[in-house]
Amino acid sequence: MSIHSQTKNIMANAIKNFAKDNSLDTKEVQFLISTDDNNSCTPKYQFLIKHKPQRQVSFNEILNVKVDFLGREMIASPFIANTIRRLSKENECSTLDVNVLIYAKNSNVDDVLMYVFNKNKGVKFIDFEYLFEGM
């Protein structure tokens, strides 16, 4: 299984788990990836309900594990940081203004979509191949 497929499955499972834990339909759950560090672009993750931020979550919470023995965060974070930088350059904005919304296409979570925002302005859809470009 490719890293693209694995990441997509991780996000689909996270949406399902957070929906279940909060007694919500999967369509009501989203995650937002952004950064608050202009230099390293270390990703941070927020859990949203109906597009409203609820709280910051860790990568391990998204994975639904206590400890990431497989080191998935160490593998994914540099690619996500590079994607934030690339989106910043493409959209001529600060890395601090780049937000990537992750959500389910439907209640069955058959597909997970990602949409890029420059601050609050919608920019474009990206796919998981774009996220891991150059790998």
N, C-alpha and C positions, 0 to 999 in steps of 0.2 A: 504494500500500500504506500502510495506517495505521500510526501509531507503535506501536499495540498489536501489530499483526501483525509489524512489523519487530523489536520487542523480543522477542516470543515466538520468532521465527526465530533471532535472535541467541542466545538461551538454549538452544534446541534444538541449534544447531550447537556451542555451547560444551560441552554435555553429550557430544555425539558426539566432539568433538575430544579432550576430556580423557579420555574412556573409551578412545579409540584410543591416545593417547599413554601411557596407563598400563596397557594390555592388560586392560581391564575391560569388563564388560557395562555398557551405558548405565544400567541400573537401579541400578547400584552407585555412580553418580556423582551428587552433589548440590552445590549452592552455597548458601551462607548469606549473607544480607544483614543487616548490623547497623550500629551506629554506636558510636563510643567518644567522641563529642563531643556533649554534652548541648545545647549552644547551636546549632551549625550543623547538626547531624545529618548531617554528611558521611558518605555510605555507605561501608562497607568490605565487602569480599567475601572469603569463605573457600571453598576447595575442600574437599569432603568425600568420603570413600570409605566407603560403608556407614554413613553418618551420623556418622562420626568425622572431626573436623577434621584436615586434612593441612597446609595452609599458606594464608596470605593470598595472594590473587591480585589483580592490577590489572584495571581495566576493559579495558585493551588486551589482556590475556591472554584475557579472556572473549571479546573481539571477534576474537581470533586475528590481531592486527595489531601491528606495531612502533610505528606512529604513527597516531593517529586523525585523519586529515585531514578527515573529515566532521564532527568535533566532536560525536560522539554522546554522549560522556560529559558534555560541557557541557550538552547538552539533557536527558539523562535524570536526572542527579544531583539537580537541584532538585526534580523530581517524586518521586523516591525519598525524599529528605529530608522532603518534605511528607507522604508516606505514612507514614513512621516517626513523625512528630509526630501525625498523625491517629490512627494505631493506638495510640499512647501515651495520647491523650486518651480514645479509645473504651474502652480497657481499664484506665484509671486506673492507669497504671504509668509508670515512667521511660522515656524514650526509649532509655536504655542497656539496658533489659530486652526491647526489641522485637527479635525475630529473624524473618526471613522465609526459609523453606526453599524452594528451587527444585529441582524434580526432574522426571524423565520419568514419564509415566503408564505407559508400557510400553517394552519393549526397542527398538521401532521409533522411539521418540520422536515418536509421532503427536501427542502433546499434552504440554505442559509445564504443570505445576501449581505453585501457590505456597500454602504453609501458614504461618500466623502463629503464633508462640509468644511467650508472656510468660514470660521466662526459659526454663524447660524445659517449661512447661505449654502444651499445644496449645490454640489459641483458635479459629481458623476458617480456611477456605479464602478466598483472594482471587483475583481474576482480573486480567488486564492492564489492563482498563478501570478497575478500582479504583485501580491503581497510577498511572494517568495522569488521574485524575479532575480536572476543572477545566481541562482543556486544550482 
